[in-house]
Amino acid sequence: MNILYISVLCGFTEPKSGGQNRIYNIAKQLLKNKNKVVILEPRIYFNKEDVKIAKIYLYDDLKILSREINLSKDFNMDFILTVRKIIKENNIEMIHFSHPSGVLAIKILTKLMGITIPIIYDSQNVESDFVSDVFKDSNKFSIIEKKIILIYVYLLERFTIKHIADHITAVSKDDKNRFISKYNVNNEKISLIPSGSNIRQLPSESEKYKIKKLFNINPSVITIVFHGSFSHLPNQKAFELIKNVIAPEFKDDDILFIVGGSGFPIYSKSNVKSIGFIENMNDFLKMSDIAIVPITQGGGTRIKILDYLGAGLPLVTTKKGVEGIEVKHCRDAIIVENVDTKFINSIRFLIDNEKNRMKIAENARNLSKKYYDWDIIGKKLMYMYKKFDSHDKFNPNE
């Protein structure tokens, strides 16, 4: 099948965020299953490594007063004309969107071209809920801008789901149910295609020792980690909680909290170390002893959670942090309501009880292998594509 995969808010390779990680791995699975995949991405995110994996086309985002307006694809002629060129040059049979921006323009374009191409909206969260939750604390936009963006995203998502997309994927049961209740869409129109995890080989004690040394960390220190994109407001808040609320409770222990990711500041004070962009995620996870996710807002599923499960790391998280991922409290992770005394005591429990820590880590990795391996996700995706493309009545729960 010839598939046009459109990335709206990020590039393709070298994932620096959870959303980009999903886009990258979904595209890899489509390619792995012998599809021809053409990637359309914003020029500002292009990496020369992209062309080694798929055929790449680029477009420029609109700018107003030097600010990138990346939610305006439906009014972006460079974006629209590039899609037209791709369709004509590549005999596109399916269009796969990662965001509702631009879907309306493409629907109109294909109508004008006199062709019918199914459109799949691969949602990463309930976008209007996510924007409403996160933007309220953003200092990047004025109050008027926030209101305009909230209304625009709601209308865009609603119209995409109800009237434009031929099929929708949701990353969790919660998101699927939210789409159904919020937009009154039929259950049959939505398939559950969760995000996945790379199942990593567990390090030996000697390997972990060497990797900690590479990170300039005393091998005897217990490392507690958190990572993500710093531009994502929930991750900024989590960093502040680690630095100001969680870490001070362990300042007399032989413990080091390590945070990092795209945009994270370089920082080292007391028992907290921020290492900035993580060049080697595999090594970062292998040198880790415990993972924490003190997330209190946001939507969708957190790829970082799946990273920790796939790496066999014992995890302490909030309910919001693990939202949409089928983990059981005290079996696969320790899950608490908020970042409070229970969260801190749960970390201390893992530190003090090695046997329980190892058992939770083992269960987490087994869960990831059974349900969240990217190859398993890829098979679900291709089953959906083939059933949908066959024009049979498609049952996403089949």
C-alpha positions in Angstrom: 0.0 0.0 0.0 1.2 3.5 -0.8 0.8 5.6 2.4 1.2 9.3 2.9 2.2 9.9 6.6 1.8 13.5 7.6 3.7 14.9 10.7 2.4 18.3 11.8 4.2 19.2 15.0 7.5 17.4 14.8 10.0 15.7 12.6 10.5 12.0 11.8 13.8 10.6 13.1 15.7 11.1 16.4 12.5 11.3 18.6 12.7 14.0 21.2 9.2 13.7 22.6 6.6 11.0 23.2 4.5 12.1 20.3 7.4 12.0 17.9 8.4 8.6 19.3 5.0 7.3 18.3 5.2 8.8 14.8 8.6 7.4 14.2 7.7 3.9 15.4 4.4 3.7 13.6 6.1 4.7 10.4 8.7 2.1 10.9 6.1 -0.6 11.4 4.3 0.5 8.2 7.6 0.1 6.4 8.4 -3.2 8.1 5.1 -4.6 6.8 6.1 -3.9 3.2 4.2 -0.6 2.6 5.6 2.3 0.6 5.6 5.2 3.1 6.0 8.8 2.0 6.7 11.2 4.9 5.6 14.9 4.9 7.1 16.9 7.7 7.8 20.6 8.6 11.1 21.8 7.1 12.3 23.2 10.4 12.4 19.6 11.8 14.1 17.9 8.9 17.1 15.7 9.6 19.2 14.3 6.8 18.9 10.9 8.4 15.2 10.9 7.5 15.8 10.1 3.9 17.6 6.9 4.8 14.3 5.5 6.1 11.6 6.8 3.9 10.9 9.2 1.0 10.6 12.7 2.5 8.8 15.8 1.4 9.0 19.1 3.3 6.8 22.2 3.8 7.2 25.5 5.5 4.9 26.6 8.3 3.1 29.9 8.2 4.7 32.7 10.2 3.1 35.8 11.8 5.5 38.3 13.4 8.3 35.6 13.3 6.2 33.1 15.2 5.6 29.7 13.7 1.8 29.1 13.3 1.9 25.3 13.2 -1.8 24.7 13.7 -2.8 26.5 10.5 -2.2 23.7 7.9 -5.7 24.2 6.5 -4.6 27.7 5.3 -1.1 26.9 4.4 -0.7 26.9 0.6 2.8 25.4 0.7 1.5 22.5 2.7 -1.5 22.0 0.4 0.5 22.2 -2.8 3.1 19.8 -1.5 0.4 17.3 -0.6 -1.0 17.6 -4.1 2.5 17.0 -5.5 2.9 13.9 -3.4 -0.4 12.4 -4.4 0.3 12.9 -8.1 3.9 11.5 -7.9 3.3 8.5 -5.6 -0.1 7.0 -6.3 -1.1 7.5 -2.7 -3.8 5.0 -1.5 -4.1 6.0 2.2 -3.4 9.2 4.1 -2.3 8.9 7.7 -2.5 12.1 9.9 -0.9 12.5 13.3 -2.9 15.7 14.1 -6.2 17.2 13.0 -4.6 20.3 11.5 -4.6 20.1 7.8 -7.2 17.3 7.4 -9.9 19.6 6.1 -7.6 21.1 3.5 -6.6 17.6 2.3 -10.2 16.4 2.1 -11.1 19.5 0.0 -8.0 19.0 -2.2 -8.8 15.3 -3.0 -12.4 16.3 -3.9 -11.0 19.0 -6.3 -8.6 16.4 -7.8 -11.5 14.0 -8.3 -10.1 11.2 -6.3 -11.0 9.4 -3.1 -8.3 8.5 -0.6 -9.2 7.2 2.8 -7.9 9.3 5.7 -6.8 7.8 9.0 -6.5 10.1 12.0 -3.9 8.6 14.3 -4.7 10.6 17.5 -2.2 10.8 20.3 -4.6 12.2 22.8 -8.0 14.0 22.9 -6.4 17.1 21.6 -9.0 19.6 22.8 -8.8 18.2 26.4 -5.0 18.2 26.3 -4.8 21.9 25.1 -7.4 22.9 27.7 -5.5 21.2 30.5 -2.0 22.3 29.5 -2.4 25.8 28.0 -4.1 27.3 31.1 -0.6 27.5 32.7 1.3 28.5 29.7 3.1 31.9 29.7 3.8 31.7 25.9 0.3 32.9 24.9 -1.9 35.8 26.0 -5.4 35.1 27.5 -7.0 36.0 24.1 -4.7 33.8 22.2 -5.4 30.9 24.6 -9.2 31.3 24.1 -8.8 31.4 20.3 -6.6 28.3 20.3 -8.9 26.4 22.6 -12.0 27.1 20.4 -10.1 26.5 17.2 -8.7 23.1 18.3 -12.0 21.9 19.7 -13.8 22.8 16.4 -11.0 21.3 14.3 -10.9 18.0 16.3 -14.7 17.7 16.3 -15.0 18.3 12.5 -12.2 15.9 11.8 -13.6 13.1 13.9 -17.2 13.4 12.9 -17.1 14.4 9.3 -13.6 14.1 7.7 -11.5 11.2 9.0 -12.6 7.8 7.5 -11.2 6.1 10.6 -9.6 7.1 13.9 -7.1 5.4 16.1 -7.0 6.0 19.9 -4.0 5.3 22.1 -6.1 4.1 25.1 -9.6 2.9 26.0 -10.0 6.2 28.0 -9.3 8.3 24.9 -11.6 6.1 22.7 -14.5 6.5 25.2 -13.8 10.2 25.5 -14.1 10.6 21.7 -17.4 8.7 21.7 -18.9 10.7 24.5 -17.6 14.1 23.6 -18.2 13.9 19.8 -21.0 11.3 19.6 -19.0 9.2 17.2 -19.7 5.5 16.6 -17.6 2.9 18.3 -16.9 1.2 14.9 -15.1 4.3 13.7 -12.4 4.1 16.3 -9.7 1.4 16.7 -7.5 1.0 19.8 -3.9 1.2 18.6 -1.8 1.9 21.7 1.7 3.3 21.7 4.5 0.8 22.2 7.8 0.1 23.8 11.2 -1.1 22.7 11.9 -4.2 24.8 15.5 -3.7 26.0 18.0 -6.2 27.2 18.6 -6.1 30.9 22.1 -5.0 31.9 24.4 -7.1 34.0 25.8 -5.6 37.2 29.1 -5.0 35.6 27.5 -3.3 32.6 25.5 -1.0 34.8 28.6 -0.2 36.8 30.5 0.8 33.6 27.6 2.9 32.3 27.2 4.8 35.5 30.9 5.6 35.4 30.3 7.0 31.8 27.6 9.3 33.3 30.1 10.4 36.0 27.9 8.7 38.6 29.2 6.8 41.6 28.2 3.2 40.8 27.1 2.6 44.4 24.5 5.4 44.2 20.9 4.5 43.5 19.8 6.4 40.5 16.2 7.5 40.2 15.3 8.9 36.8 12.7 10.9 34.8 12.9 12.1 31.2 10.9 13.9 28.6 10.7 17.0 26.4 11.2 20.1 28.5 9.0 22.1 26.1 6.0 20.0 27.3 4.6 21.9 30.4 3.7 18.8 32.4 7.4 17.7 32.2 8.5 21.1 33.4 6.2 20.8 36.4 7.4 17.3 37.1 11.0 18.6 37.1 10.1 21.3 39.6 8.4 18.7 41.8 11.4 16.5 41.7 13.8 19.3 42.5 11.7 21.1 45.2 9.4 18.4 46.7 10.7 14.9 46.2 14.5 15.1 46.1 14.8 17.1 49.4 13.2 14.2 51.2 16.2 12.0 50.3 19.1 14.4 50.7 20.7 12.4 53.4 20.5 9.1 51.4 23.0 7.7 48.9 20.5 8.5 46.1 20.7 10.6 43.0 17.8 11.9 41.0 18.7 12.3 37.3 16.4 14.0 34.8 16.9 14.8 31.1 15.5 15.2 27.6 15.2 17.7 24.8 15.4 21.2 26.2 16.2 20.2 29.8 18.7 22.7 31.4 22.1 21.4 32.5 21.7 21.5 36.3 23.4 19.9 39.3 22.6 20.7 42.9 22.5 18.5 46.0 21.0 15.2 44.9 19.5 16.3 41.6 21.3 16.2 38.3 19.8 17.4 35.0 21.8 16.2 32.0 20.1 17.9 29.1 19.4 16.1 25.9 19.9 12.3 26.2 22.2 11.2 23.5 21.9 7.5 24.2 18.5 6.5 25.7 19.5 2.8 25.9 22.5 3.7 28.2 20.3 6.2 30.2 17.8 3.4 31.0 20.4 0.8 31.7 22.2 2.9 34.3 18.8 3.6 36.1 17.7 1.8 39.2 14.2 3.3 39.7 12.0 5.5 37.5 9.4 8.0 38.7 6.7 9.9 36.8 5.3 12.7 39.0 3.0 14.0 36.2 -0.1 15.8 37.4 -1.7 17.0 34.1 -1.8 16.3 30.3 -3.5 13.7 28.1 -2.8 10.6 26.0 -0.3 8.0 27.1 3.2 8.7 28.3 5.8 7.0 26.1 8.2 7.4 29.0 6.1 5.0 31.0 6.4 2.4 28.2 10.1 3.1 28.0 10.5 2.3 31.7 8.3 -0.9 31.5 10.2 -2.1 28.5 13.5 -1.5 30.3 12.4 -3.5 33.3 12.5 -0.5 35.7 10.5 -0.4 38.9 8.3 2.6 38.7 6.5 5.0 40.9 3.9 7.1 39.1 0.7 9.1 39.6 -2.6 7.9 38.2 -2.4 10.7 35.7 1.1 9.6 34.7 0.0 6.1 33.9 -3.3 7.0 32.4 -4.3 4.8 29.4 -1.7 2.1 30.1 -2.9 -1.2 31.5 -0.8 -1.6 34.6 -1.8 -3.0 37.9 -0.9 -1.2 41.2 1.8 -3.0 43.2 2.2 -5.7 40.5 3.6 -3.7 37.5 4.2 -0.4 39.2 3.4 1.6 42.3 0.5 4.0 41.5 -0.6 6.8 43.8 -3.1 9.7 43.4 -0.8 12.7 43.8 2.8 13.8 44.3 2.6 13.8 48.1 3.8 11.8 51.1 2.5 8.5 49.5 4.5 9.2 46.4 7.7 9.8 48.5 7.0 6.8 50.7 6.5 4.6 47.7 10.0 5.6 46.4 11.5 4.8 49.8 9.7 1.4 49.8 11.4 0.5 46.5 14.8 1.6 47.8 14.5 -0.4 51.0 12.9 -3.5 49.6 15.1 -4.9 46.8 13.2 -8.2 46.5 9.9 -6.3 45.8 11.7 -3.8 43.6 13.0 -6.6 41.4 9.7 -8.4 41.2 7.8 -5.3 40.1 10.6 -4.7 37.5 10.2 -8.2 36.2 6.4 -7.9 36.0 6.7 -4.5 34.2 9.0 -6.0 31.5 6.7 -9.0 31.0 3.7 -6.8 30.6 5.5 -4.7 28.0 6.6 -7.8 26.1 3.0 -9.2 26.1 1.1 -6.1 25.1 3.3 -3.1 24.2 6.1 -4.4 22.0 6.1 -2.2 18.9 5.9 -5.3 16.7 2.7 -6.3 18.4 1.4 -2.7 17.8 2.4 -2.9 14.2 0.4 -6.1 13.6 -2.7 -4.5 15.1 -2.2 -1.5 12.9 -1.8 -3.6 9.7 -4.8 -5.7 10.6 -6.8 -2.5 10.8 -5.4 -1.2 7.5 -6.1 -4.4 5.6 -9.7 -4.7 7.0 -10.4 -1.1 6.3 -8.8 -1.1 2.8 -10.8 -4.3 1.9 -14.0 -2.3 2.2 -15.4 -5.0 4.5 -17.4 -3.9 7.5 -14.7 -3.2 9.9 -15.1 -4.1 13.6 -12.3 -2.5 15.6 -13.1 -4.8 18.6 -12.8 -8.0 16.5 
